[in-house]
Amino acid sequence: MEIKQSESLFKRAMTFIPGGVNSPVRAFFSVGGTPRFIERADGAYLYDQDGNKYIDYISSWGPMILGQNHPVIKEAVIKAAESGLSFGTATKREVEIAELICTSIPHVEMIRMVNSGTEAVMSAIRAARGFTGRDKVIKFEGCYHGHTDAMLVKAGSGMMTSGIPDSRGVPMACAKDTLTAIYNDIDSVEKLFAENPGKIACLIIEPVAANMGLVLPEQGFLEKIREICTKEGAILIFDEVITGFRLAWGGAAQYFHIVPDLVTYGKIIGGGMPVGAYGGRKDIMTCIAPIGSVYQAGTLSGNPIAMAAGLAQLSILKEHPEIYQQLDLIGTRFADGMRKIKEERKAPIIVNQIGSLAGVFFTKEPVIDYVSAKKSDAKEFAKYYHYMLDRGCYFAPSQFEAIFFSAAHKQQDIEDTLRKAADFFE
Ligand SMILES: *Cc1c(COP(=O)(O)O)cnc(C)c1O
């Protein structure tokens, strides 16, 4: 496969952009080699600057659930653009998208639009703190909630109860109120509550963890978390930036029948444009400015073009619930196929999947949390990664990122991918 254009662009990019990319996950640091510079995309396929075609398993990290370049969304964006790009005033589409969500998702009584998932999480946590008058936040090791200071915290070791920054530039003071629990380990959650009575404002969790590869919640785990938060008067925030409108219209909350107090959305909600949102209980959401004293704002929040794209995508998903069955079939076919390869070819992999999300780990033990995910073999993955990429399958360049299926993926694309994967493990 010839990648001269990508190589040359990457060289130029490295000169002017840190690492040559505007978001670290795009760089090929963990697998080596040159990121492909994508020129255009259509349906289930990406086309790079050298004209190579790939099956797209990144879906822009989630937003493109209907496939790339969807004609209805494209039309909505073009039409909106003709009326102006940004007004900084209230607009009709903001009402329509809020109404669409709040009238069809019971646990979202009110919603506020922002510009990214990071912003949504930051704002939801502030709302929870403002509402409860408490400072501490529980998150889970391996869950990603955007790049705000308080969320870039990893577990403290041993007897430490407060977190340590996971990035330079995050003050210890910001990390000290973030407590880290272990995914699928309810004891670790109970321990943090016991050690900090009356101090925990909220617990935030990816109801399906999709940022350490794909890790599913074990039976009863989310239910127990709901119970504990209710008992302790802590706000339960489901970070549904990936799972919202993906696992089901009502996200993981609907899928698992759990009612969170607040939810955060992003990715799908913008249809490919930069959008995030947070919403939930009315008594919490009315704490937000201008009616409440929790401040949160945004010059471009609810941007007309972004709302047009989001509204178009959400309307299609709402009107066509059969899309979720179709996505589930595609995801299941991929996972079944990979597990068959594992069995028949003794491939040293673990395959996790739910609906249109999957994860393939190069490890032998079940992956249920961050520690088990991290046991995966990075070198083997890198070999597999490049083998697949060279044969036209564009997965995320890390086994700690999820595989995303879209409604544009056809059975044929999956079979094609499985055949290549089987060849690798020959
Ligand atoms: C992507 C992601 C975010 C951050 O969203 P951005 O739009 O990248 O800021 C937050 N939470 C989860 C679960 C995500 O996957």
Ligand as a Chemical Component Dictionary entry (heavy atoms), coordinates in Angstrom:
data_LIG
# 
_chem_comp.id                   LIG 
_chem_comp.type                 NON-POLYMER 
_chem_comp.pdbx_formal_charge   0 
_chem_comp.three_letter_code    LIG 
# 
loop_
_chem_comp_atom.comp_id 
_chem_comp_atom.atom_id 
_chem_comp_atom.alt_atom_id 
_chem_comp_atom.type_symbol 
_chem_comp_atom.charge 
_chem_comp_atom.model_Cartn_x 
_chem_comp_atom.model_Cartn_y 
_chem_comp_atom.model_Cartn_z 
_chem_comp_atom.pdbx_ordinal 
LIG C1 C1 C 0 -14.873 11.041 24.116 1  
LIG C2 C2 C 0 -15.324 10.997 25.525 2  
LIG C3 C3 C 0 -15.355 12.143 26.334 3  
LIG C4 C4 C 0 -14.778 13.453 25.885 4  
LIG O1 O1 O 0 -15.463 13.976 24.789 5  
LIG P1 P1 P 0 -14.708 15.064 23.852 6  
LIG O2 O2 O 0 -15.785 15.489 22.904 7  
LIG O3 O3 O 0 -13.569 14.363 23.222 8  
LIG O4 O4 O 0 -14.278 16.166 24.740 9  
LIG C5 C5 C 0 -15.899 12.047 27.588 10 
LIG N1 N1 N 0 -16.386 10.878 28.043 11 
LIG C6 C6 C 0 -16.375 9.754  27.303 12 
LIG C7 C7 C 0 -16.943 8.506  27.859 13 
LIG C8 C8 C 0 -15.811 9.777  26.031 14 
LIG O5 O5 O 0 -15.734 8.652  25.325 15 
# 
loop_
_chem_comp_bond.comp_id 
_chem_comp_bond.atom_id_1 
_chem_comp_bond.atom_id_2 
_chem_comp_bond.value_order 
_chem_comp_bond.pdbx_ordinal 
LIG C1 C2 SING 1  
LIG C2 C3 SING 2  
LIG C2 C8 DOUB 3  
LIG C3 C4 SING 4  
LIG C3 C5 DOUB 5  
LIG C4 O1 SING 6  
LIG O1 P1 SING 7  
LIG P1 O2 DOUB 8  
LIG P1 O3 SING 9  
LIG P1 O4 SING 10 
LIG C5 N1 SING 11 
LIG N1 C6 DOUB 12 
LIG C6 C7 SING 13 
LIG C6 C8 SING 14 
LIG C8 O5 SING 15 
# 
